[in-house]
Every structure is written in C-alpha cells, then in structure tokens.
Amino acid sequence: PISFLAASDQEIEWHFMLFVFIYGFIPIDRKNLAPSTIKLAKQVFKNNDILGIFPEGTRSKKTEEPFLLPGKTGIARLAASFPNAKVIPVALVGTREMMAPQKDKLPKLWKSVNVNFGSSITWLEWLEDPKGGDMNSKKLENLLAKEKHEVKSTIAGLYRKFTDQLMQSIGSLGAP
C-alpha cells in the first residue's frame, strides 16, 4: 500500500475527502508540517509501507511551459530524517490531458496517464555522491566544527540541492 500526504488546511469537499480516505491519503497540517509529517512518516515506514509525496506541494496550474513547479525541501528533510529510506522519483505523464488545470472541472477518464519510475537513492547514498551532496566523513567533521548558523545554512543548501536534483529527475522521466 502507498500512503500519500495531503494538506488538511484547505477546505475540501466531501467527495474529495472520500477519495482521500479510500486511496490512503494522510492529512497533514502545513502550518505545523515538520513534527506531524515526521511522526506520520515514521508510522508508515514502521509498517513497511510506501510513502508517496508530491514534492511540488500542489498541482501546477500553469498554462505555459515549463509546467513543473520547483520542489519544496520537505522531501529532502524527510529523506534526511530516514537516511536509509529509498527515494524513487516518479513522473505522472498525461495528467494535464486528462484534466487540464484551470479548464476541466472533471477528469477525462478515457485519457491515459503513464507512471514512469526513476532509480532509487537514499539520503546517505546521495550525501556521499560527488554529484550529490559530496560530503565525505572529513567534510562532515569539518561542518560539525562550524558555528551553528553555518551548519544550518549548509544543511539548508543540501536540502535545496537534493530537492532540485529530484525535480530534475522527475522532469527527465517525462513530467511536463
């Protein structure tokens, strides 16, 4: 089973809530995101289930390319919190034809959507990779010796880079 994170701070119509319940969406509070999301993710992983995350945070309503929005760093924060969990980029191709943003009110169920999967990577694998975080033991030791604000800034940069590279992977898998 796959559980998906979904914002609970929006007014959601009852039929969408039914869809959310049936298909395993987990409501999260965007205002109190970190603690609640980590707790929910921990439970999903403890059950050996899969956690699906839409790193853009919302469906793109853009009408001109590029349609893919920048990712939010929550995906990197989760990956860092569970450093051995596999992160698999996934692209949903055809969703805009099935239900055009700002145009269609209902999905065209006769239109197909392809799901393309990329290669998995863990936070630890990415962190050590020269094309990823490029952080070996010595660099990590040097980082920990720095001032707290420098450590936080470096970690924020790593989160941004991980997220940007994940979004590039999703784009290369065919996401518009």
Sine and cosine of phi, psi and omega as CSV:
sin_phi,cos_phi,sin_psi,cos_psi,sin_omega,cos_omega
0.00,0.00,0.54,-0.84,0.05,-1.00
-0.91,-0.41,0.76,-0.65,0.12,-0.99
-0.96,-0.26,0.70,-0.71,0.00,-1.00
-0.92,-0.39,0.61,-0.80,0.09,-1.00
-0.99,0.12,0.69,-0.72,0.03,-1.00
-0.64,-0.77,0.68,-0.74,-0.01,-1.00
-0.90,0.44,0.72,-0.69,0.03,-1.00
-0.97,-0.26,0.03,1.00,-0.05,-1.00
-1.00,0.05,0.01,1.00,0.02,-1.00
-0.98,-0.21,0.45,-0.89,0.09,-1.00
-0.97,0.26,0.86,-0.51,-0.08,-1.00
-0.89,-0.46,0.74,-0.67,-0.01,-1.00
-0.93,0.37,0.44,-0.90,-0.10,-1.00
-0.86,0.51,-0.61,0.79,-0.04,-1.00
-0.94,0.34,-0.52,0.86,0.08,-1.00
-0.95,0.32,-0.62,0.79,0.03,-1.00
-0.89,0.45,-0.59,0.80,0.06,-1.00
-0.89,0.45,-0.70,0.71,0.06,-1.00
-0.86,0.52,-0.70,0.72,0.00,-1.00
-0.87,0.49,-0.71,0.71,-0.02,-1.00
-0.92,0.40,-0.71,0.70,-0.05,-1.00
-0.90,0.43,-0.65,0.76,-0.11,-0.99
-0.99,-0.12,0.26,0.97,0.17,-0.98
0.98,0.18,0.49,0.87,0.08,-1.00
-0.98,0.20,0.65,-0.76,0.03,-1.00
-0.96,-0.29,0.87,-0.49,0.01,-1.00
-0.94,0.33,0.70,-0.72,0.04,-1.00
-0.80,-0.60,0.46,-0.89,0.02,-1.00
-0.99,-0.11,0.94,-0.34,-0.05,-1.00
-0.90,0.44,-0.44,0.90,-0.01,-1.00
-0.97,0.25,-0.41,0.91,-0.03,-1.00
-0.80,-0.61,0.74,0.68,-0.23,-0.97
-0.89,0.45,-0.81,0.59,-0.16,-0.99
-0.83,0.56,-0.85,0.53,-0.06,-1.00
-0.89,0.46,-0.69,0.72,-0.05,-1.00
-0.93,0.37,-0.64,0.77,-0.04,-1.00
-0.93,0.36,-0.69,0.72,0.02,-1.00
-0.87,0.49,-0.68,0.73,0.01,-1.00
-0.89,0.46,-0.72,0.70,0.01,-1.00
-0.91,0.41,-0.67,0.74,0.02,-1.00
-0.88,0.47,-0.66,0.75,0.01,-1.00
-0.85,0.52,-0.68,0.74,0.01,-1.00
-0.91,0.41,-0.67,0.74,0.02,-1.00
-0.88,0.47,-0.74,0.67,-0.03,-1.00
-0.92,0.38,-0.57,0.82,0.03,-1.00
-0.88,0.48,-0.57,0.82,0.03,-1.00
-0.99,0.14,0.03,1.00,-0.03,-1.00
0.90,0.44,0.49,0.87,0.02,-1.00
-0.99,-0.11,0.03,-1.00,-0.02,-1.00
-0.96,-0.29,0.67,-0.75,0.04,-1.00
-0.95,-0.32,0.88,-0.47,0.04,-1.00
-1.00,-0.10,0.74,-0.67,-0.03,-1.00
-0.76,-0.65,0.69,-0.72,0.12,-0.99
-0.99,-0.13,0.99,-0.17,-0.15,-0.99
-0.90,0.44,-0.30,0.95,0.06,-1.00
-0.95,0.30,-0.40,0.92,0.01,-1.00
1.00,0.02,-0.37,0.93,0.01,-1.00
-0.33,-0.95,0.27,-0.96,0.03,-1.00
-0.98,0.21,0.73,-0.68,0.00,-1.00
-0.91,0.42,0.76,-0.64,0.05,-1.00
-0.97,-0.22,0.13,0.99,-0.03,-1.00
-0.89,0.45,0.62,-0.78,-0.01,-1.00
-0.97,-0.25,-0.08,1.00,0.05,-1.00
-0.79,-0.61,0.53,-0.85,0.00,-1.00
-0.93,0.36,0.47,-0.88,-0.05,1.00
-0.97,0.23,0.65,-0.76,-0.04,-1.00
-0.99,0.11,-0.52,0.85,-0.04,-1.00
-0.91,0.42,0.81,-0.59,0.02,-1.00
-0.99,0.11,0.34,-0.94,0.12,-0.99
-0.89,0.45,0.56,-0.83,0.03,-1.00
-0.98,0.22,0.44,-0.90,0.10,-0.99
-1.00,-0.04,0.52,-0.85,-0.14,-0.99
-0.97,0.23,0.04,1.00,0.05,-1.00
-0.84,0.54,-0.57,0.82,0.03,-1.00
-0.88,0.47,-0.65,0.76,0.02,-1.00
-0.93,0.36,-0.63,0.78,0.02,-1.00
-0.90,0.44,-0.66,0.75,0.07,-1.00
-0.91,0.42,-0.70,0.72,0.01,-1.00
-0.87,0.50,-0.67,0.75,0.01,-1.00
-0.93,0.37,-0.53,0.85,0.02,-1.00
-0.95,0.30,-0.43,0.90,0.03,-1.00
-0.79,-0.61,0.95,0.31,-0.23,-0.97
-0.90,0.45,-0.26,0.97,0.03,-1.00
-0.98,-0.22,-0.02,1.00,0.04,-1.00
-0.96,0.29,0.67,-0.74,0.00,-1.00
-0.99,0.17,0.76,-0.65,0.08,-1.00
-0.97,-0.24,0.84,-0.54,-0.04,-1.00
-0.88,-0.48,0.90,-0.43,0.06,-1.00
-0.94,0.35,0.68,-0.73,-0.01,-1.00
-0.73,-0.69,0.72,-0.69,0.06,-1.00
-0.91,-0.42,0.76,-0.65,0.11,-0.99
-0.99,-0.16,0.93,-0.37,-0.09,-1.00
-0.95,-0.32,0.84,-0.54,0.01,-1.00
0.93,-0.38,-0.03,1.00,-0.03,-1.00
-0.92,0.39,-0.52,0.85,-0.01,-1.00
-0.95,0.33,-0.52,0.86,0.06,-1.00
-0.97,0.25,-0.56,0.83,0.00,-1.00
-0.95,0.32,-0.62,0.79,0.00,-1.00
-0.46,-0.89,1.00,-0.08,-0.07,-1.00
-0.93,0.37,0.78,-0.62,0.05,-1.00
-0.88,0.48,0.60,-0.80,0.03,-1.00
0.89,0.45,0.22,0.97,-0.01,-1.00
-0.74,-0.67,-0.87,0.49,-0.06,-1.00
-1.00,0.09,0.69,-0.72,0.07,-1.00
-1.00,-0.06,-0.44,0.90,0.00,-1.00
-0.78,-0.62,0.53,-0.85,0.02,-1.00
-0.95,0.32,0.55,-0.83,0.10,-0.99
-1.00,0.03,1.00,-0.04,-0.13,-0.99
-0.90,0.43,-0.24,0.97,0.04,-1.00
-0.99,0.13,-0.19,0.98,0.05,-1.00
-1.00,0.09,0.62,-0.79,-0.04,-1.00
-1.00,-0.04,0.46,-0.89,0.09,-1.00
-0.81,-0.59,0.78,-0.62,0.05,-1.00
-0.99,-0.15,0.58,-0.81,0.04,-1.00
-0.91,-0.42,0.91,-0.41,-0.02,-1.00
-0.95,-0.32,0.76,-0.65,-0.04,-1.00
-0.95,-0.31,0.65,-0.76,0.09,-1.00
-0.99,-0.16,-0.12,-0.99,0.02,-1.00
-0.98,0.19,0.59,-0.81,0.00,-1.00
-0.99,0.15,0.42,-0.91,0.09,-1.00
-0.47,-0.88,0.57,-0.82,0.10,-0.99
-0.99,-0.12,0.27,-0.96,0.05,-1.00
-0.86,0.51,-0.69,0.73,-0.03,-1.00
-0.89,0.45,-0.67,0.74,0.05,-1.00
-0.88,0.47,-0.71,0.71,-0.02,-1.00
-0.91,0.41,-0.67,0.75,-0.05,-1.00
-0.87,0.49,-0.61,0.79,-0.02,-1.00
-0.99,0.13,-0.37,0.93,-0.08,-1.00
-0.93,0.37,0.76,-0.65,0.02,-1.00
-0.86,0.51,-0.47,0.88,0.04,-1.00
-1.00,0.04,-0.11,0.99,0.02,-1.00
-0.97,-0.25,-0.89,-0.45,-0.03,-1.00
-0.97,0.24,-0.39,0.92,0.02,-1.00
0.79,0.62,0.73,0.68,-0.01,-1.00
-0.88,-0.48,0.95,-0.30,0.11,-0.99
-1.00,-0.07,-0.02,-1.00,-0.04,-1.00
-0.84,0.54,-0.69,0.72,-0.03,-1.00
-0.90,0.44,-0.70,0.72,0.01,-1.00
-0.90,0.44,-0.61,0.79,0.03,-1.00
-0.92,0.39,-0.65,0.76,0.06,-1.00
-0.88,0.47,-0.70,0.72,0.03,-1.00
-0.89,0.46,-0.62,0.78,0.01,-1.00
-0.89,0.45,-0.71,0.71,-0.03,-1.00
-0.91,0.41,-0.36,0.93,0.02,-1.00
-0.99,0.14,-0.15,0.99,-0.05,-1.00
-0.99,0.13,0.15,-0.99,0.06,-1.00
-0.89,0.46,0.46,-0.89,-0.06,-1.00
-0.83,0.56,-0.68,0.73,-0.03,-1.00
-0.92,0.39,-0.52,0.85,0.05,-1.00
-0.94,0.33,-0.64,0.77,0.04,-1.00
-0.88,0.47,-0.74,0.67,0.00,-1.00
-0.87,0.49,-0.66,0.75,0.01,-1.00
-0.90,0.43,-0.68,0.74,0.02,-1.00
-0.90,0.43,-0.69,0.72,0.01,-1.00
-0.90,0.44,-0.66,0.75,0.05,-1.00
-0.87,0.49,-0.64,0.77,0.05,-1.00
-0.90,0.44,-0.63,0.77,0.04,-1.00
-0.91,0.41,-0.67,0.74,0.05,-1.00
-0.86,0.51,-0.70,0.71,-0.02,-1.00
-0.90,0.44,-0.70,0.71,-0.03,-1.00
-0.90,0.43,-0.69,0.72,0.03,-1.00
-0.85,0.53,-0.74,0.67,-0.02,-1.00
-0.89,0.46,-0.72,0.70,0.00,-1.00
-0.89,0.46,-0.65,0.76,0.02,-1.00
-0.93,0.37,-0.59,0.80,0.07,-1.00
-0.89,0.45,-0.70,0.71,0.02,-1.00
-0.90,0.43,-0.59,0.81,0.08,-1.00
-0.89,0.45,-0.64,0.77,0.04,-1.00
-0.89,0.46,-0.69,0.72,0.01,-1.00
-0.89,0.46,-0.67,0.75,0.06,-1.00
-0.88,0.47,-0.66,0.75,-0.01,-1.00
-0.94,0.34,-0.31,0.95,0.07,-1.00
-0.99,0.11,-0.04,1.00,0.09,-1.00
0.92,-0.40,0.00,1.00,0.05,-1.00
-0.89,0.45,0.71,-0.70,-0.09,-1.00
-0.93,0.37,0.00,0.00,0.00,0.00
